[in-house]
């Protein structure tokens, strides 16, 4: 079943299969959201703060340091002077070194910043939590802004334990989104994903430092286009129904299940979707029904969830319905032709989530020296990449494994570069949007 609606500056669509087999107790729905130009009631001239954290540890030497330094210089040069944009630069070492404190992007301030960046030299270790805490303090100086952090590293978070990072991430949740980037081959993709999964945003990796320049500029441009924050996905569920999982499926895979908070009444749940420009995103919701809530075969359809968007506009909550009531329904049947049909969007995104899991498991096994496990996982990943039409993932996997076209067997390519391996790992959460 597919339902569509357009209201205000958002368009919404829900795809799901309402027909369930006798006794089935879960419903999967894909919620597609498109943000158009903000409506007249929305404040467009919102403050935007773009922060840069550049790894300045000892391993960031030579070409990596030169490339990173040049990239942040080009990023600052590209900052708009629109009266609403602020920026700062932190160099990460044993501490969060304030190279450029948060300031309004003006021609004069940019000149001051560029002079400070030209004199910046790298030193110290790798301490993600300290760097994030420094960024959090800078963002706090400009309240009410849309906050984006560009977080660049070439290494492992060896200076602190996992608990320390987790505590700082908890403090940062809701304060800013993060664009995590790895450079070279020595960083750990799973550590970048930990930061991204907690704070939202994206993760990517580059082998060549010069590639960072274009990426910095792209993030600056994207930040310019952000005009809306405080947009919540709101889900109403009846008694006996709970949200098992909620994931952002595009543009990158993000598990939002741990970010579900209570709404204004006990039956409402809300998930912060972060900052928006003119863009499209897809979310996958899995709702589970308690035994007493499961319906009877050929009985009336049951309402499983009602989904909408809630946006804070000038201090007032504005709700946008995704369809007539934003309904996700379920009806039980013994007709296999109905219950075995899987909505194409649901099938594709389920496959892409499994694709990401197999890539990460395969790379972890490869790094651990377990070639058999790596071969199995990456072979499955390639099948899923082809099946879901994810050409980028297919190309990246093909740099690590070779498929016999006649036998269909998969082998790990001997001598596959470390860069190709880490880039595959990093890009595992990047998905292809289903039209």
C-alpha positions as a Markdown table, in Angstrom:
| # | Residue | x | y | z |
|---|---|---|---|---|
| 1 | Unk | 0.0 | 0.0 | 0.0 |
| 2 | Unk | 1.2 | 3.5 | -0.9 |
| 3 | Unk | -0.2 | 6.8 | 0.4 |
| 4 | Unk | 0.8 | 10.3 | -0.5 |
| 5 | Unk | 0.0 | 13.8 | 0.7 |
| 6 | Unk | 1.4 | 17.3 | 0.4 |
| 7 | Unk | 1.0 | 19.9 | 3.2 |
| 8 | Unk | 2.8 | 23.1 | 3.6 |
| 9 | Unk | 6.4 | 22.8 | 2.7 |
| 10 | Unk | 6.7 | 19.0 | 3.3 |
| 11 | Unk | 5.5 | 16.1 | 1.2 |
| 12 | Unk | 5.0 | 12.7 | 2.8 |
| 13 | Unk | 4.5 | 9.2 | 1.6 |
| 14 | Unk | 4.1 | 5.9 | 3.4 |
| 15 | Unk | 4.7 | 2.5 | 1.8 |
| 16 | Unk | 3.8 | -0.7 | 3.5 |
| 17 | Unk | 2.0 | -4.0 | 3.1 |
| 18 | Unk | -1.1 | -4.1 | 5.3 |
| 19 | Unk | -1.9 | -7.8 | 4.7 |
| 20 | Unk | -0.4 | -10.1 | 7.3 |
| 21 | Unk | -0.5 | -13.8 | 7.7 |
| 22 | Unk | -2.5 | -15.3 | 10.5 |
| 23 | Unk | -0.7 | -14.6 | 13.8 |
| 24 | Unk | 1.9 | -12.2 | 12.4 |
| 25 | Unk | 2.7 | -9.5 | 14.9 |
| 26 | Unk | 5.0 | -7.0 | 13.1 |
| 27 | Unk | 4.4 | -4.3 | 10.4 |
| 28 | Unk | 7.2 | -2.6 | 8.4 |
| 29 | Unk | 6.6 | 0.8 | 6.8 |
| 30 | Unk | 8.8 | 3.1 | 4.8 |
| 31 | Unk | 8.1 | 6.8 | 5.5 |
| 32 | Unk | 9.4 | 9.1 | 2.7 |
| 33 | Unk | 9.7 | 12.8 | 3.5 |
| 34 | Unk | 10.5 | 15.6 | 1.1 |
| 35 | Unk | 11.2 | 19.1 | 2.3 |
| 36 | Unk | 10.5 | 21.8 | -0.3 |
| 37 | Unk | 11.2 | 25.6 | 0.1 |
| 38 | Unk | 10.1 | 26.6 | 3.6 |
| 39 | Unk | 6.6 | 28.0 | 3.9 |
| 40 | Unk | 6.0 | 31.7 | 4.6 |
| 41 | Unk | 5.5 | 31.0 | 8.3 |
| 42 | Unk | 8.9 | 29.4 | 8.7 |
| 43 | Unk | 11.9 | 31.6 | 9.7 |
| 44 | Unk | 14.4 | 31.2 | 6.8 |
| 45 | Unk | 17.1 | 33.6 | 8.1 |
| 46 | Unk | 18.1 | 31.2 | 10.8 |
| 47 | Unk | 21.6 | 31.3 | 12.4 |
| 48 | Unk | 23.9 | 28.6 | 11.1 |
| 49 | Unk | 27.1 | 27.6 | 12.8 |
| 50 | Unk | 29.7 | 25.4 | 11.0 |
| 51 | Unk | 32.5 | 24.1 | 13.1 |
| 52 | Unk | 35.7 | 22.4 | 11.9 |
| 53 | Unk | 37.6 | 19.9 | 14.1 |
| 54 | Unk | 40.9 | 19.0 | 12.3 |
| 55 | Unk | 43.0 | 16.2 | 13.7 |
| 56 | Unk | 46.4 | 17.7 | 14.6 |
| 57 | Unk | 47.9 | 14.5 | 16.1 |
| 58 | Unk | 51.4 | 13.5 | 15.3 |
| 59 | Unk | 50.2 | 11.0 | 12.6 |
| 60 | Unk | 48.8 | 13.9 | 10.6 |
| 61 | Unk | 52.0 | 14.8 | 9.0 |
| 62 | Unk | 53.3 | 15.4 | 5.5 |
| 63 | Unk | 50.7 | 15.3 | 2.7 |
| 64 | Unk | 47.8 | 14.6 | 5.1 |
| 65 | Unk | 48.4 | 17.7 | 7.2 |
| 66 | Unk | 49.1 | 19.8 | 4.2 |
| 67 | Unk | 45.9 | 18.6 | 2.5 |
| 68 | Unk | 43.7 | 19.0 | 5.7 |
| 69 | Unk | 45.1 | 22.5 | 6.4 |
| 70 | Unk | 44.5 | 23.6 | 2.8 |
| 71 | Unk | 41.0 | 22.1 | 2.8 |
| 72 | Unk | 39.9 | 24.0 | 6.0 |
| 73 | Unk | 41.4 | 27.2 | 4.5 |
| 74 | Unk | 39.3 | 26.7 | 1.3 |
| 75 | Unk | 36.3 | 25.9 | 3.5 |
| 76 | Unk | 36.7 | 29.2 | 5.4 |
| 77 | Unk | 37.2 | 31.1 | 2.1 |
| 78 | Unk | 33.9 | 29.6 | 0.9 |
| 79 | Unk | 31.9 | 30.7 | 4.0 |
| 80 | Unk | 29.1 | 33.1 | 3.1 |
| 81 | Unk | 28.9 | 36.6 | 4.6 |
| 82 | Unk | 25.2 | 36.7 | 4.8 |
| 83 | Unk | 24.9 | 37.9 | 8.4 |
| 84 | Unk | 23.5 | 34.6 | 9.6 |
| 85 | Unk | 26.6 | 32.3 | 9.3 |
| 86 | Unk | 29.1 | 31.6 | 12.1 |
| 87 | Unk | 32.2 | 29.4 | 12.1 |
| 88 | Unk | 35.1 | 28.2 | 14.3 |
| 89 | Unk | 38.1 | 26.0 | 13.9 |
| 90 | Unk | 39.5 | 23.6 | 16.5 |
| 91 | Unk | 42.7 | 21.6 | 16.1 |
| 92 | Unk | 42.5 | 18.3 | 17.9 |
| 93 | Unk | 45.5 | 17.1 | 19.8 |
| 94 | Unk | 45.9 | 16.3 | 23.5 |
| 95 | Unk | 43.3 | 19.0 | 23.9 |
| 96 | Unk | 40.9 | 20.9 | 21.7 |
| 97 | Unk | 43.1 | 23.8 | 20.6 |
| 98 | Unk | 41.0 | 26.9 | 19.7 |
| 99 | Unk | 42.5 | 28.1 | 16.5 |
| 100 | Unk | 39.6 | 30.3 | 15.5 |
| 101 | Unk | 36.9 | 31.0 | 18.2 |
| 102 | Unk | 33.3 | 31.1 | 17.0 |
| 103 | Unk | 32.7 | 34.2 | 15.0 |
| 104 | Unk | 30.3 | 35.7 | 12.5 |
| 105 | Unk | 31.4 | 35.1 | 9.0 |
| 106 | Unk | 32.4 | 38.6 | 7.7 |
| 107 | Unk | 35.2 | 39.5 | 5.3 |
| 108 | Unk | 37.3 | 40.9 | 8.2 |
| 109 | Unk | 36.8 | 37.9 | 10.4 |
| 110 | Unk | 37.6 | 35.5 | 7.6 |
| 111 | Unk | 40.9 | 37.4 | 7.0 |
| 112 | Unk | 41.7 | 37.0 | 10.7 |
| 113 | Unk | 40.8 | 33.3 | 10.6 |
| 114 | Unk | 42.9 | 32.6 | 7.5 |
| 115 | Unk | 45.9 | 34.2 | 9.1 |
| 116 | Unk | 45.5 | 32.0 | 12.2 |
| 117 | Unk | 45.1 | 28.9 | 10.0 |
| 118 | Unk | 48.2 | 29.7 | 8.1 |
| 119 | Unk | 50.2 | 29.6 | 11.4 |
| 120 | Unk | 48.5 | 26.4 | 12.6 |
| 121 | Unk | 50.9 | 23.4 | 13.3 |
| 122 | Unk | 50.0 | 19.9 | 14.3 |
| 123 | Unk | 51.0 | 18.2 | 17.5 |
| 124 | Unk | 49.6 | 15.8 | 20.2 |
| 125 | Unk | 47.5 | 12.7 | 20.4 |
| 126 | Unk | 44.0 | 11.5 | 19.5 |
| 127 | Unk | 41.2 | 12.3 | 22.0 |
| 128 | Unk | 37.8 | 12.4 | 20.3 |
| 129 | Unk | 35.9 | 13.3 | 23.5 |
| 130 | Unk | 38.1 | 16.3 | 24.3 |
| 131 | Unk | 37.7 | 17.5 | 20.7 |
| 132 | Unk | 33.9 | 17.1 | 20.8 |
| 133 | Unk | 33.7 | 18.9 | 24.2 |
| 134 | Unk | 35.6 | 21.8 | 22.7 |
| 135 | Unk | 33.2 | 22.0 | 19.8 |
| 136 | Unk | 30.2 | 21.8 | 22.1 |
| 137 | Unk | 31.5 | 24.8 | 24.1 |
| 138 | Unk | 31.9 | 26.8 | 20.8 |
| 139 | Unk | 28.4 | 26.0 | 19.6 |
| 140 | Unk | 27.0 | 27.1 | 23.0 |
| 141 | Unk | 28.2 | 30.6 | 22.4 |
| 142 | Unk | 25.7 | 31.0 | 19.5 |
| 143 | Unk | 22.3 | 29.8 | 20.9 |
| 144 | Unk | 19.4 | 28.9 | 18.7 |
| 145 | Unk | 21.5 | 28.1 | 15.6 |
| 146 | Unk | 21.6 | 25.1 | 13.2 |
| 147 | Unk | 24.9 | 23.5 | 14.2 |
| 148 | Unk | 27.0 | 21.3 | 11.9 |
| 149 | Unk | 30.5 | 20.0 | 12.9 |
| 150 | Unk | 33.0 | 18.8 | 10.3 |
| 151 | Unk | 35.1 | 16.2 | 12.2 |
| 152 | Unk | 38.3 | 15.1 | 10.4 |
| 153 | Unk | 40.8 | 12.4 | 11.6 |
| 154 | Unk | 43.4 | 10.1 | 10.3 |
| 155 | Unk | 43.7 | 7.8 | 13.3 |
| 156 | Unk | 42.2 | 5.7 | 16.0 |
| 157 | Unk | 40.8 | 7.2 | 19.3 |
| 158 | Unk | 43.7 | 5.8 | 21.3 |
| 159 | Unk | 44.0 | 8.5 | 23.9 |
| 160 | Unk | 40.8 | 7.6 | 25.9 |
| 161 | Unk | 38.6 | 4.7 | 26.7 |
| 162 | Unk | 35.2 | 4.0 | 25.2 |
| 163 | Unk | 33.2 | 5.1 | 28.3 |
| 164 | Unk | 34.8 | 8.6 | 28.1 |
| 165 | Unk | 33.7 | 9.0 | 24.5 |
| 166 | Unk | 30.2 | 7.7 | 25.2 |
| 167 | Unk | 29.7 | 10.2 | 28.1 |
| 168 | Unk | 30.8 | 13.1 | 25.9 |
| 169 | Unk | 28.6 | 11.9 | 23.0 |
| 170 | Unk | 25.6 | 11.9 | 25.4 |
| 171 | Unk | 26.3 | 15.5 | 26.3 |
| 172 | Unk | 26.5 | 16.4 | 22.6 |
| 173 | Unk | 23.2 | 14.8 | 21.5 |
| 174 | Unk | 20.8 | 17.4 | 20.2 |
| 175 | Unk | 23.5 | 20.1 | 20.2 |
| 176 | Unk | 24.9 | 19.6 | 16.7 |
| 177 | Unk | 25.1 | 17.2 | 13.8 |
| 178 | Unk | 28.4 | 15.8 | 12.6 |
| 179 | Unk | 30.1 | 15.2 | 9.2 |
| 180 | Unk | 32.7 | 12.6 | 10.1 |
| 181 | Unk | 35.6 | 12.1 | 7.7 |
| 182 | Unk | 38.5 | 9.8 | 7.7 |
| 183 | Unk | 41.7 | 10.4 | 5.7 |
| 184 | Unk | 44.4 | 7.9 | 4.7 |
| 185 | Unk | 44.1 | 4.3 | 5.7 |
| 186 | Unk | 44.9 | 4.3 | 9.5 |
| 187 | Unk | 41.6 | 5.5 | 10.9 |
| 188 | Unk | 38.9 | 3.1 | 12.2 |
| 189 | Unk | 35.6 | 3.4 | 10.4 |
| 190 | Unk | 33.6 | 1.9 | 13.3 |
| 191 | Unk | 34.8 | 4.8 | 15.6 |
| 192 | Unk | 33.6 | 7.4 | 13.1 |
| 193 | Unk | 30.2 | 5.5 | 12.8 |
| 194 | Unk | 29.9 | 5.6 | 16.6 |
| 195 | Unk | 30.1 | 9.4 | 16.5 |
| 196 | Unk | 27.8 | 9.6 | 13.5 |
| 197 | Unk | 25.2 | 7.2 | 14.9 |
| 198 | Unk | 25.0 | 9.2 | 18.2 |
| 199 | Unk | 24.9 | 12.7 | 16.7 |
| 200 | Unk | 23.4 | 12.2 | 13.2 |
| 201 | Unk | 25.0 | 13.4 | 9.9 |
| 202 | Unk | 27.2 | 11.4 | 7.6 |
| 203 | Unk | 30.5 | 9.5 | 7.5 |
| 204 | Unk | 32.9 | 9.2 | 4.6 |
| 205 | Unk | 36.6 | 8.5 | 4.0 |
| 206 | Unk | 39.3 | 9.7 | 1.6 |
| 207 | Unk | 42.6 | 8.1 | 0.7 |
| 208 | Unk | 44.0 | 11.2 | -0.9 |
| 209 | Unk | 44.2 | 14.4 | 1.2 |
| 210 | Unk | 43.6 | 16.6 | -1.8 |
| 211 | Unk | 40.1 | 15.1 | -2.0 |
| 212 | Unk | 39.2 | 16.9 | 1.2 |
| 213 | Unk | 39.1 | 20.3 | -0.4 |
| 214 | Unk | 36.0 | 19.5 | -2.5 |
| 215 | Unk | 34.4 | 17.8 | 0.4 |
| 216 | Unk | 34.9 | 20.8 | 2.7 |
| 217 | Unk | 33.3 | 23.1 | 0.2 |
| 218 | Unk | 30.4 | 20.7 | -0.3 |
| 219 | Unk | 29.7 | 20.7 | 3.4 |
| 220 | Unk | 29.8 | 24.5 | 3.5 |
| 221 | Unk | 27.4 | 24.7 | 0.6 |
| 222 | Unk | 25.0 | 22.2 | 2.2 |
| 223 | Unk | 25.1 | 24.1 | 5.5 |
| 224 | Unk | 24.1 | 27.2 | 3.6 |
| 225 | Unk | 21.0 | 25.4 | 2.4 |
| 226 | Unk | 19.8 | 24.4 | 5.9 |
| 227 | Unk | 16.9 | 26.5 | 7.0 |
| 228 | Unk | 14.8 | 24.3 | 9.3 |
| 229 | Unk | 15.5 | 22.5 | 12.6 |
| 230 | Unk | 13.4 | 21.1 | 15.4 |
| 231 | Unk | 11.5 | 18.9 | 13.0 |
| 232 | Unk | 10.2 | 15.8 | 14.8 |
| 233 | Unk | 8.9 | 12.6 | 13.3 |
| 234 | Unk | 5.8 | 11.9 | 15.4 |
| 235 | Unk | 4.3 | 8.4 | 15.8 |
| 236 | Unk | 1.0 | 7.6 | 17.5 |
| 237 | Unk | 0.5 | 4.0 | 18.5 |
| 238 | Unk | -2.5 | 2.4 | 20.1 |
| 239 | Unk | -2.4 | 0.2 | 23.2 |
| 240 | Unk | -0.6 | -3.0 | 22.5 |
| 241 | Unk | 1.6 | -1.6 | 19.8 |
| 242 | Unk | 5.2 | -0.5 | 20.3 |
| 243 | Unk | 7.9 | 0.9 | 18.0 |
| 244 | Unk | 10.5 | -1.9 | 17.7 |
| 245 | Unk | 12.9 | 0.0 | 15.5 |
| 246 | Unk | 13.1 | 3.3 | 13.6 |
| 247 | Unk | 15.9 | 3.9 | 11.1 |
| 248 | Unk | 16.8 | 6.6 | 8.7 |
| 249 | Unk | 17.5 | 4.8 | 5.4 |
| 250 | Unk | 18.6 | 7.6 | 3.2 |
| 251 | Unk | 20.9 | 9.5 | 2.6 |
| 252 | Unk | 22.8 | 7.4 | 5.1 |
| 253 | Unk | 21.8 | 4.6 | 7.4 |
| 254 | Unk | 21.2 | 5.8 | 10.9 |
| 255 | Unk | 19.5 | 3.7 | 13.7 |
| 256 | Unk | 17.3 | 6.2 | 15.5 |
| 257 | Unk | 15.7 | 3.6 | 17.8 |
| 258 | Unk | 17.6 | 4.9 | 20.9 |
| 259 | Unk | 16.5 | 8.5 | 20.2 |
| 260 | Unk | 12.7 | 7.9 | 20.6 |
| 261 | Unk | 11.3 | 10.2 | 23.3 |
| 262 | Unk | 7.9 | 10.6 | 24.8 |
| 263 | Unk | 5.5 | 13.0 | 23.2 |
| 264 | Unk | 2.9 | 15.2 | 24.9 |
| 265 | Unk | 0.7 | 12.2 | 25.7 |
| 266 | Unk | 1.5 | 8.6 | 26.5 |
| 267 | Unk | 0.6 | 7.3 | 23.1 |
| 268 | Unk | 2.8 | 9.7 | 21.2 |
| 269 | Unk | 6.5 | 9.2 | 20.4 |
| 270 | Unk | 8.9 | 11.6 | 18.8 |
| 271 | Unk | 12.2 | 11.4 | 17.0 |
| 272 | Unk | 14.4 | 14.4 | 16.2 |
| 273 | Unk | 15.2 | 14.3 | 12.5 |
| 274 | Unk | 17.9 | 17.1 | 12.7 |
| 275 | Unk | 18.3 | 20.0 | 10.3 |
| 276 | Unk | 16.7 | 20.2 | 6.9 |
| 277 | Unk | 17.3 | 21.9 | 3.6 |
| 278 | Unk | 15.5 | 21.1 | 0.4 |
| 279 | Unk | 16.0 | 17.4 | 0.4 |
| 280 | Unk | 14.4 | 13.9 | 0.7 |
| 281 | Unk | 14.8 | 11.3 | 3.3 |
| 282 | Unk | 13.4 | 7.8 | 3.9 |
| 283 | Unk | 12.8 | 6.2 | 7.3 |
| 284 | Unk | 11.9 | 2.6 | 8.1 |
| 285 | Unk | 9.6 | 1.9 | 11.0 |
| 286 | Unk | 9.0 | -1.6 | 12.5 |
| 287 | Unk | 6.0 | -1.8 | 14.8 |
| 288 | Unk | 5.3 | -4.8 | 16.9 |
| 289 | Unk | 1.9 | -5.9 | 18.3 |
| 290 | Unk | 1.4 | -7.6 | 21.6 |
| 291 | Unk | -0.5 | -11.0 | 21.3 |
| 292 | Unk | -3.8 | -9.4 | 22.5 |
| 293 | Unk | -3.5 | -6.7 | 19.8 |
| 294 | Unk | -3.1 | -9.2 | 16.9 |
| 295 | Unk | -6.3 | -9.2 | 14.8 |
| 296 | Unk | -8.4 | -12.1 | 13.5 |
| 297 | Unk | -8.3 | -13.5 | 10.0 |
| 298 | Unk | -10.7 | -11.6 | 7.7 |
| 299 | Unk | -11.6 | -9.3 | 10.6 |
| 300 | Unk | -11.6 | -5.5 | 10.4 |
| 301 | Unk | -8.3 | -3.7 | 9.7 |
| 302 | Unk | -6.5 | -2.4 | 12.7 |
| 303 | Unk | -4.7 | 0.9 | 13.0 |
| 304 | Unk | -1.1 | 0.2 | 13.9 |
| 305 | Unk | 0.4 | 3.7 | 13.8 |
| 306 | Unk | -0.4 | 7.3 | 12.8 |
| 307 | Unk | 2.6 | 9.3 | 11.5 |
| 308 | Unk | 3.1 | 13.0 | 11.1 |
| 309 | Unk | 5.8 | 15.7 | 11.3 |
| 310 | Unk | 5.9 | 18.3 | 14.0 |
| 311 | Unk | 7.9 | 21.4 | 13.4 |
| 312 | Unk | 8.6 | 24.3 | 15.8 |
| 313 | Unk | 7.8 | 27.5 | 13.9 |
| 314 | Unk | 8.5 | 30.7 | 15.9 |
| 315 | Unk | 7.8 | 28.9 | 19.2 |
| 316 | Unk | 4.6 | 27.2 | 17.9 |
| 317 | Unk | 4.3 | 23.5 | 17.0 |
| 318 | Unk | 2.9 | 23.0 | 13.5 |
| 319 | Unk | 1.9 | 19.5 | 12.6 |
| 320 | Unk | 2.0 | 18.1 | 9.0 |
| 321 | Unk | 0.0 | 15.0 | 8.2 |
| 322 | Unk | 1.7 | 12.6 | 5.9 |
| 323 | Unk | -1.6 | 11.3 | 4.5 |
| 324 | Unk | -5.2 | 11.1 | 5.6 |
| 325 | Unk | -4.3 | 10.6 | 9.3 |
| 326 | Unk | -0.8 | 9.3 | 8.4 |
| 327 | Unk | -2.1 | 5.7 | 8.9 |
| 328 | Unk | -0.3 | 2.5 | 8.9 |
| 329 | Unk | -2.8 | -0.4 | 9.1 |
| 330 | Unk | -2.9 | -4.2 | 9.3 |
| 331 | Unk | -5.4 | -6.8 | 8.3 |
| 332 | Unk | -4.9 | -10.5 | 8.8 |
| 333 | Unk | -5.6 | -13.1 | 6.1 |
| 334 | Unk | -5.1 | -16.7 | 5.1 |
| 335 | Unk | -4.6 | -15.7 | 1.5 |
| 336 | Unk | -0.9 | -16.3 | 0.8 |
| 337 | Unk | -1.1 | -14.2 | -2.4 |
| 338 | Unk | -1.8 | -11.2 | -0.2 |
| 339 | Unk | 0.4 | -11.9 | 2.9 |
| 340 | Unk | 3.5 | -12.9 | 1.0 |
| 341 | Unk | 3.6 | -9.7 | -1.1 |
| 342 | Unk | 6.3 | -7.4 | 0.1 |
| 343 | Unk | 6.2 | -3.7 | -0.9 |
| 344 | Unk | 9.1 | -3.0 | -3.2 |
| 345 | Unk | 10.4 | -0.2 | -1.1 |
| 346 | Unk | 10.3 | -2.2 | 2.1 |
| 347 | Unk | 12.1 | -5.1 | 0.4 |
| 348 | Unk | 14.8 | -2.8 | -1.0 |
| 349 | Unk | 15.6 | -1.0 | 2.2 |
| 350 | Unk | 15.5 | -4.2 | 4.2 |
| 351 | Unk | 18.1 | -5.5 | 1.8 |
| 352 | Unk | 20.2 | -2.3 | 2.1 |
| 353 | Unk | 20.3 | -2.6 | 5.9 |
| 354 | Unk | 21.4 | -6.2 | 5.5 |
| 355 | Unk | 24.0 | -5.1 | 3.0 |
| 356 | Unk | 25.5 | -2.6 | 5.5 |
| 357 | Unk | 25.7 | -5.3 | 8.2 |
| 358 | Unk | 27.4 | -7.8 | 5.9 |
| 359 | Unk | 30.0 | -5.3 | 4.7 |
| 360 | Unk | 30.9 | -4.3 | 8.3 |
| 361 | Unk | 31.0 | -8.0 | 9.4 |
| 362 | Unk | 33.1 | -8.9 | 6.4 |
| 363 | Unk | 35.6 | -6.1 | 6.9 |
| 364 | Unk | 35.9 | -6.9 | 10.6 |
| 365 | Unk | 36.6 | -10.5 | 9.8 |
| 366 | Unk | 39.1 | -9.6 | 7.1 |
| 367 | Unk | 41.0 | -7.3 | 9.6 |
| 368 | Unk | 40.9 | -10.2 | 12.1 |
| 369 | Unk | 42.5 | -12.6 | 9.6 |
| 370 | Unk | 39.3 | -14.8 | 9.3 |
| 371 | Unk | 39.3 | -15.1 | 5.5 |
| 372 | Unk | 36.5 | -17.7 | 5.5 |
| 373 | Unk | 34.1 | -15.5 | 7.4 |
| 374 | Unk | 35.1 | -12.5 | 5.4 |
| 375 | Unk | 34.5 | -14.3 | 2.1 |
| 376 | Unk | 31.0 | -15.4 | 3.2 |
| 377 | Unk | 30.0 | -12.0 | 4.5 |
| 378 | Unk | 31.4 | -10.0 | 1.6 |
| 379 | Unk | 30.0 | -12.5 | -0.9 |
| 380 | Unk | 26.6 | -12.0 | 0.6 |
| 381 | Unk | 27.1 | -8.2 | 0.6 |
| 382 | Unk | 27.8 | -8.3 | -3.1 |
| 383 | Unk | 24.7 | -10.3 | -3.8 |
| 384 | Unk | 22.7 | -7.7 | -1.9 |
| 385 | Unk | 24.4 | -4.7 | -3.5 |
| 386 | Unk | 23.5 | -6.1 | -7.0 |
| 387 | Unk | 19.9 | -6.9 | -5.9 |
| 388 | Unk | 19.3 | -3.5 | -4.5 |
| 389 | Unk | 20.9 | -1.6 | -7.4 |
| 390 | Unk | 23.6 | -0.1 | -5.2 |
| 391 | Unk | 26.2 | 0.3 | -7.9 |
| 392 | Unk | 28.6 | 2.3 | -5.7 |
| 393 | Unk | 28.7 | -0.5 | -3.1 |
| 394 | Unk | 29.1 | -3.1 | -5.8 |
| 395 | Unk | 32.2 | -1.3 | -7.2 |
| 396 | Unk | 33.7 | -0.9 | -3.8 |
| 397 | Unk | 33.2 | -4.6 | -2.9 |
| 398 | Unk | 34.6 | -5.7 | -6.3 |
| 399 | Unk | 38.0 | -4.1 | -5.2 |
| 400 | Unk | 38.1 | -6.6 | -2.3 |
| 401 | Unk | 36.5 | -9.8 | -3.8 |
| 402 | Unk | 36.5 | -11.5 | -7.1 |
| 403 | Unk | 33.4 | -13.4 | -8.4 |
| 404 | Unk | 33.8 | -16.4 | -10.8 |
| 405 | Unk | 31.2 | -15.6 | -13.5 |
| 406 | Unk | 30.7 | -19.2 | -14.3 |
| 407 | Unk | 30.7 | -20.8 | -10.8 |
| 408 | Unk | 29.4 | -17.9 | -8.9 |
| 409 | Unk | 32.0 | -18.5 | -6.2 |
| 410 | Unk | 33.7 | -15.6 | -4.3 |
| 411 | Unk | 37.3 | -15.2 | -3.4 |
| 412 | Unk | 39.2 | -12.5 | -1.5 |
| 413 | Unk | 41.6 | -10.6 | -3.7 |
| 414 | Unk | 45.1 | -11.1 | -2.5 |
| 415 | Unk | 46.8 | -7.8 | -1.9 |
| 416 | Unk | 43.7 | -5.7 | -1.8 |
| 417 | Unk | 44.7 | -2.3 | -0.7 |
| 418 | Unk | 44.2 | -1.2 | 2.9 |
| 419 | Unk | 42.6 | 2.0 | 1.5 |
| 420 | Unk | 40.0 | 0.1 | -0.5 |
| 421 | Unk | 39.2 | -2.0 | 2.6 |
| 422 | Unk | 38.7 | 1.0 | 4.9 |
| 423 | Unk | 36.8 | 3.0 | 2.3 |
| 424 | Unk | 34.4 | 0.1 | 1.8 |
| 425 | Unk | 33.9 | 0.0 | 5.6 |
| 426 | Unk | 33.3 | 3.7 | 5.9 |
| 427 | Unk | 30.8 | 3.8 | 3.0 |
| 428 | Unk | 28.8 | 0.9 | 4.3 |
| 429 | Unk | 26.1 | 3.1 | 5.7 |
| 430 | Unk | 25.7 | 5.0 | 2.4 |
| 431 | Unk | 22.5 | 3.9 | 0.8 |
| 432 | Unk | 20.8 | 4.3 | -2.5 |
| 433 | Unk | 17.4 | 6.0 | -2.4 |
| 434 | Unk | 14.5 | 4.1 | -3.8 |
| 435 | Unk | 12.3 | 6.1 | -6.1 |
